[in-house]
Amino acid sequence: MPTLYVIEQGARIEKEYKQILITLEGEVIQAVRLKSIDEVVLVGSVGATTQAMLALLDEGIGLTFVSMSGKLRGRLTPNSLSNLELRLKQYQRQQNEDFCLLISKSIVQGKLKNCRTMARRIARNPQIRTNGTDSPDNTNEGSLNNLSPFQNQISQLDTLIKKLDNVEERSVLRGLEGVGGKLYFSILKAGIQWKGDNGFLRRQRRPPKDSINAALSFGYSLLSQALITTVEIVDLDPLAGFFHTNQYGRPSLALDLMEEFRPVIVDSIILRMVNHHMLKPIDFIEAEDGQVLFTKTGLRKFFSQFHQRLNTQVYHPYARRKITYQKCFEVQARLLRKVITGEEPGYLPFLWK
């Protein structure tokens, strides 16, 4: 259990000997050994005693607070001596436009290729197009020519990917990434067989007004937090990215690394949960401001699938062995670190097969 998610509203975490206790109205509902967790995430109205927070810090375990919508409220991290020389090199690289463009091309290439893989899986699977009874991870690949009715969008994705090598400005690259994202979401929308509320008409983030957008936003928020932790583990600054621009409080480097994993982790989870009828309209609720949120039951289901996905093993060509997706994050971060220090010539994104 690398990450402990606490979602019981009104609960708090306490420390007892070498354990973290989750209590609700004076009753212990779960006990977890400190040695068995790497991170604790408190969702919504969940508290923590001072003793529990100190115990986590002493064990080198981070504590993250997120809202019910998945928005990061704050993080408590153990004191560490950052690799100053490495971070200075990272900041120098960030000022080099050629270097930023090189890394950005790889990031966008990885994202669009993984989006294309997901799109092809949806297109090749008639059950997803009709009644949504199959999972994208168990799709019969079939013929490359049998991609109807999404052949046009996938062909356009192919064309965009081919254009990336000749791009000379990050602004142009962001434009191509935006076009690719719209093409991809038009296919994802058709693949997600949702029967509730207003349906999944388009990607909408601030705030999400339907259940699928709420689930996507929540998932991307969790994924970004996982990448922030990973970036800090390899001693890089999560705020100093190469594709995403600097913005106060924005973890740009974590968002850079997250791009290639969006379809692999979050989109695949939601596609599977919806099309296997694990997520239903009763798993969401509309807040007073019109924002759609997970219910407690919906959160339990999503966290279970998110945890399972991160711990799924997959072959990583750079590591040359099977590792979990969560470990893939670290491998990619360490590879980027080597590119920053000049030990590797270029960044190779993780490509989904």
N, C-alpha and C positions, 0 to 999 in steps of 0.2 A: 504494500500500500504506500507508494512513494508520496502521494498527495492525499491528505485527509480533508474531505469536504464536509462542512457542518451546515446543514440547511434547516434544522429544526428551529422555527422562530420562537424566540424567548429563551433559547438554550444558552449555555455558556460553557467554555472549556475551563477546566481546573487541573491542577497538578497534584498527583499523589504518588509519592516515591518515584519510580521510573516510568510512570504512566501519565498520559493525558486522559482525563475523564470528561465526557460530555454529559452534562447534567441538565435536567429540565424539571422545574418545580421541585427541586430538592432530590430528585431521583436520578441515579446513574443509568443512562440509556446506552452508553458505549464506553469501553475502556480500550485504549490503544497504547502500546509500548512506544516510548519515544524513539527507540532505536529502529523502529519499523517504518518511520515516516521521514520524508524529505521536506515537505511543505504542508502548511495548514491554510485552508481557505475558508473564511467565515462569510456566509451569504446572508444578506439582509440583517434582521435584528438578532444577531448572535453576539454574545459578549465573551470576554476573557478576563480571568483574574490576573493580577500582577504576577503572582507566583507562576502561573502557567506561561505567561509571556516571557518571563526571565528564564524558565526552564527551556523553552524553545530556543531562545537566543544562545544559551549556554551550550546547547547541542548543535548549534549551527543550522537551525531550522527556521525558514522564513514564515512569516504570518501575513496573509493577505486578506484585506476586507473588500468585499464587492457588494453592490446593491442587488436587489432582486432581479434587475434587468441585466446584470452582468457587468455593470460599469465599475471600474476600479475606483475604490474610495481611498485606498492608501495601503502601504506595505511597511512592515516592520522586518528589517533584515539584520542578521548578525554583523557585528563589526568585523571588517576584513581589511587587510592592507592591500590595496589595489596595485597592480603592476603599472607603475607610473610610466615607465619607459614604453610599454606596450600601448597605453592609452594616448601618450603623446604622438606615437607613430600613427595611431588611428585618426587623431585629429588632423595630423599633417596630410594623411591620405584623403581625408574628407575635403580638403582645400584643393585637391588636384582633380580638375574636371575630367581629364582623360581616365584616371583611375575610377572615379565615380561612374562614368559612362560604361566602362568595362564591366564593373560589378553589376550595374543596373541592367545591362543587357542580359546577363546570365540569370538574374532574378526574374525578369519578365519572361524570358524564354522558359524557365522552369515552371512558372505559373501557367502560362498559356499552353504548354505541352501537357501538363497535368490536367488542365481544364479540357483539353482535347481528348485525353484518355477517358475522362468521365463522360464527356459528350458521346464518344463512340460506344461506350458501354451502354448508355441509355438508348442510343439509336439502334444498336444491334439486338436489343432485348425486347421482343414484342410484348412480353408480359408486363414490363415496366410501362410501355406505351399504352397498354390497355387497362389491366387491373392491378398493376404494381405488386406482383407477388414474388418477385425475385430481387436479389441483392446485387448491387454493382460489383461486389467482390467475387461473385460466383457466376458471372456472365460468360456465356459461350461466345468467344470472340467472333467466330464466323468469318465471312468474307469481308474484305476491306471495301468492296463495292456495294455491300448490302447495308447502307446507312440511311436509307429513306425512312422517314420524311425529313431528316435533318442534314441531308447531303450538302445543301447550299451553305448553311451556317458553318459546317465543319470544313468545307472547302475554303471559306473565307478565313477561318482560323488558321488553316494551313498557309494561306497567302500571307497573313499577318506575321506568322512565325518566320517565314522566309525573309521578310523585310527587315527583321531585327538587326541582322549583321551589318546592314548598310546605314543604320541610323547614326547620326553624328551629334545629336543633342538630346539631353534627358527630357526636355519638354515634348519633343516629338515622340520619344519612347513612351512617355506617360499617356500621350494621345492614343497610340496604338494599343497600349494596355487597357485603356478605357473602352475602346471599340471591341477588343477581344472579350472583355468582361460582359458587355451587353449581349454579344453573340452567345456566349456560354450560358448566361442566365436565361436566355430565351429557351435553351434546350433543357436546362435544369428545371425550369418552371413546368415544362411539359412532362418531365420525368417524375416529378413529385405529385403523386396522386392524392392530393389533399381534398377532403370533402367538407371542411368546416369553414366558418366565418366568411370572409370575402375572397377566399382563395389566395393563391400566390400570384399576383398580377405582375409585380416587378420588384426589384430589390429596393427596399426602403429602410433607411437606418435611423433617422433622428426625428421622432422616435418611431419604432416599428409599430405599424397599425394593424398587422395581421399576425397570425400564429407562426407561420413559416418564417417571416422576417424576424420575429421575436426570437425564434429558435436559432436562426443564423447569427443574429447579433450577439446572443448570449454565447454561442459556441465560439465565435471569433474572439470575443473578449477573453474567454478561458484560454484559448490557444495563444493569444498574445501574452497573457500572464505567464504561461509555461515557457514561452520564448524569452521573456524578460529574465526569468530565473536562469535559463540556460546561458544566455549571454553573460550574465554576471558570474556564472560558474567558470567561464573561460577567461575572465578578467577583462572583458571588453565593456565599453560604456554603452548601455542600451539606448541612450538618447542620441548618439551620434551615428546616423545612418548614411547610406550612399545613394539610395534610390528615393526614399521618402525625405522630404525637406525638413530642416530643423523647425520645430515649433515648440513653444514653451510646454513642458510636461509631456510631450509626445515621445514614446519610446521608438524612435525612428529605426534604429538598427534591428530591434526585435521585430518590427513590422516588416522590414526588408526580408528577414529570414522566414517570416510567417507566410509570405505570399505563395511559395511553392507548395505549402502544406494545407492551404485552405480547402481545395477540393478533396485532397487525400484524407483529411481528418474530419472536418466539420460537415462539409457537404455530403460526404458518403454516409456519415452517421444519420443525418436527417433524412436523406433519401431512403435509407434502410428502415429507419424507425417508422416513417410515415407509410411506406409501401408494405410494411409487414404489420401495420395496424398496431404498433406499439405506442405511437403518439396519436391522441385523439383530441377533438375539441374540448373535452372535459379537462384536459391537462393544461388549459390556459384560462386566464381571466383578464378582463379589461379593467384597467385602473381608471380613476376619476378623470385623469387628463387624456384618456383615450388610448394610452399606451397599453399594449398587450404584453402580459407577463406569464411566466410559468406558474402553475400552482405548485404546492409542495409535492404532490404526487408526480407532477410532470418533471420537477427538478430531480427527484429521485431517479426516475427513468433515464433522464438525460445524463446525469452524472455517472450512472452505471455504465451506459454505453460509451461515454467519453473515456472513462477509466479503462474499459475493455479495449477500446481502440488504441489508446496510447501504449498499452501493453501487448498489442498484437505484434508478432515477430514478422519481419520482412527482410529479404536479402538486400544488403547495402553494398554496392560495387566498390565504394571507397574503403569501407571497413573489411570487405571480402568475407563476410559472414552474415548470418541472420542475427538481427538485433531488433529490439522493440522500436516502435515509432518514436517513443520518448527519447531513446538513445540516439535515434537518427538526428533529432534536434541538436544534440551535443556534437555529433560527428560533423554536421554541417557548420556549426558555430566554430569548431576547432579548425575546420578547413578554411573558413573565411579568415580566421586569425592568422593562419599560415600565409594566406595571400597578402594580408596587411603587412606582415613582417618580411615578405619577399621570399619565403621558403617554397611557395607554390606560385606558378605563373598566372593562374586564373581560378575563379570560383566555378565549381561544377555543381549545379543544382541537383537536388534529389528528384529523380524522375520515376514516376509511378508506372508500373508495368501492368 
